[in-house]
Amino acid sequence: MFWAASAAIVASLVSLILVAPLAAASGHGEIAGAIYRGFGMLCHQRPDRSYFIDGHKFGVCSRCTGIYGGFALTFLGYPLIRSLRTTTTPAVKWLVLAALPLAIDFSLTFFGIWENTHTSRLLTGFLLGSVAVFYVLPGISELSLRFAE
């Protein structure tokens, strides 16, 4: 039950990434603006680093879209991969290894060696977001088991 409620919250929040440009395109500027401001606290939202729908950028950049999307999809599929009663997390090395492609992608561009793309940012973010679930969801599972007692 706790997982279902958490999954609904995660899916709702991630859907806002697409709701923002759709709201803007439909003339609902106040709704879009509120969503953009909310995500703006977590993401730079640079237009040159963002995907667009109908001329309006996503609520977050392509890398954050990958992180949030990977997190949400893995969160939703988690019960098919691992028991919700599992409260142990993998070794931290797996999280570091998942972050490594993102760090390389960022660094190559930062140092002017290679210009990353929307796709490279999306995919490296997706990998990190997907792996992060295995560190977050066991904590949520532990909380739910405590409340069940």
C-alpha positions in Angstrom: 0.0 0.0 0.0 2.8 2.4 0.9 4.6 1.6 -2.4 1.4 2.3 -4.4 0.9 5.6 -2.7 4.6 6.5 -3.2 4.4 5.4 -6.9 1.4 7.6 -7.5 3.2 10.6 -6.0 6.4 9.9 -8.1 4.4 9.4 -11.3 2.4 12.6 -10.6 5.5 14.7 -10.0 7.3 13.3 -13.0 4.3 13.9 -15.2 4.6 17.6 -14.5 7.7 17.7 -16.7 5.3 17.2 -19.6 2.4 19.1 -18.1 4.4 22.3 -18.1 4.8 22.7 -21.8 1.4 21.3 -22.6 -0.2 23.8 -20.2 1.9 26.6 -21.8 0.8 25.5 -25.3 -2.8 25.4 -24.2 -2.8 28.9 -22.8 -2.6 28.0 -19.2 0.4 30.2 -18.4 -0.2 30.4 -14.7 -0.1 26.6 -14.3 2.9 26.2 -16.5 4.7 29.1 -14.7 4.1 27.5 -11.3 5.5 24.2 -12.6 8.5 25.8 -14.2 9.2 27.7 -11.0 9.0 24.6 -8.9 11.4 22.6 -11.1 13.5 25.7 -11.4 14.7 25.2 -7.9 16.2 21.9 -8.9 17.2 22.4 -12.6 18.8 25.1 -14.7 16.1 24.6 -17.4 18.3 26.0 -20.1 16.4 26.0 -23.4 19.4 24.8 -25.4 19.6 21.7 -23.1 15.9 20.9 -23.0 13.4 19.0 -25.1 10.3 20.9 -26.4 6.6 20.2 -27.0 4.8 22.6 -29.3 7.4 25.2 -28.9 7.6 25.1 -25.1 10.4 23.5 -23.2 9.9 20.6 -20.8 9.8 21.4 -17.1 13.4 20.3 -16.8 16.5 19.9 -19.0 17.2 16.7 -20.9 19.5 15.3 -18.2 17.0 15.9 -15.4 14.3 14.4 -17.7 16.4 11.3 -17.8 17.0 11.2 -14.1 13.4 11.7 -13.2 12.2 9.4 -16.0 14.6 6.6 -15.0 13.7 7.0 -11.4 9.9 6.9 -12.1 10.0 3.9 -14.5 12.3 1.9 -12.2 10.2 2.8 -9.2 7.0 1.6 -10.9 8.7 -1.6 -12.0 10.5 -2.2 -8.8 8.1 -4.9 -7.4 8.9 -7.0 -10.6 12.6 -6.8 -9.9 12.9 -7.0 -6.1 10.7 -7.6 -3.1 9.1 -4.6 -1.5 10.0 -6.1 1.9 13.7 -5.8 1.1 15.3 -3.0 3.2 18.9 -3.5 2.3 20.6 -1.3 -0.3 23.3 -2.4 -2.8 26.9 -1.5 -2.2 27.5 2.2 -2.8 29.9 1.3 -5.6 26.9 0.6 -7.9 25.6 4.1 -7.4 29.0 5.6 -8.1 29.3 3.4 -11.2 25.9 4.6 -12.4 26.9 8.2 -11.9 30.2 7.8 -13.8 28.8 8.0 -17.3 27.0 11.2 -16.4 30.1 12.6 -14.9 32.1 11.7 -18.0 29.5 13.2 -20.3 29.4 16.4 -18.2 33.2 16.6 -18.0 33.9 16.1 -21.6 31.7 19.1 -22.5 32.9 21.2 -19.5 36.6 20.8 -20.6 35.7 21.4 -24.3 36.7 17.9 -25.5 33.3 16.8 -26.8 29.9 18.5 -26.9 27.3 16.2 -25.3 23.9 15.9 -26.8 20.3 15.8 -25.6 20.4 12.0 -26.0 23.7 11.5 -24.1 22.4 13.7 -21.3 19.0 11.9 -21.2 20.6 8.4 -21.2 23.2 9.1 -18.6 20.6 10.7 -16.4 18.2 7.8 -17.0 20.9 5.3 -15.8 21.6 7.3 -12.6 17.9 7.8 -11.9 17.2 4.1 -12.4 19.9 3.0 -10.0 19.0 5.6 -7.4 15.7 3.8 -6.8 17.6 0.9 -5.3 18.9 3.2 -2.6 15.6 5.2 -2.0 12.9 2.5 -2.1 14.4 0.3 0.6 14.1 3.3 2.9 10.5 3.8 2.0 10.0 0.0 2.5 11.5 0.2 5.9 9.2 3.1 6.8 6.2 1.2 5.6 7.1 -1.9 7.6 7.5 0.2 10.7 4.1 1.7 10.2 2.6 -1.8 9.7 3.8 -2.9 13.2 
